[in-house]
Amino acid sequence: MDSIGAQVFAKVLQNSVQAIEEVNLLHNSGYSRENIYVISHDQVREGRIVDVANTNEVGLKEEGLFGAIANMFRSRGDALRFKITSLGFSGAEANFYEKELDSGKVLVIARKPSF
């Protein structure tokens, strides 16, 4: 489920290596670090990919203060769905992507810069 031509692009990848390669492709296509996000069920894995690929994690700027605080009390799955919807996806899309993450996959999201 790739959202090509939309304001937000998402791609589900099988592993960290593929995620890093996808981030590099996006960098080479003109996306900046601030507009590329990596999401994984495993927070340590997510952090390693973000560091190696020089990309972004969904945070306070995207979630808002109340969303970020609420995520501290949500299950990881609920928090991931909230992060995905905060980047512009519908609830149904967030459910789809979160189920993919459940199976160990990695989600790379790129947003077109807003002017």
Secondary structure as GFF3:
##gff-version 3
##sequence-region A 1 115
A	DSSP	beta_strand	8	13	.	.	.	ID=ss1
A	DSSP	alpha_helix	16	28	.	.	.	ID=ss2
A	DSSP	three_ten_helix	33	35	.	.	.	ID=ss3
A	DSSP	beta_strand	36	39	.	.	.	ID=ss4
A	DSSP	alpha_helix	43	53	.	.	.	ID=ss5
A	DSSP	alpha_helix	60	63	.	.	.	ID=ss6
A	DSSP	alpha_helix	65	71	.	.	.	ID=ss7
A	DSSP	alpha_helix	76	86	.	.	.	ID=ss8
A	DSSP	alpha_helix	91	102	.	.	.	ID=ss9
A	DSSP	beta_strand	106	111	.	.	.	ID=ss10
###
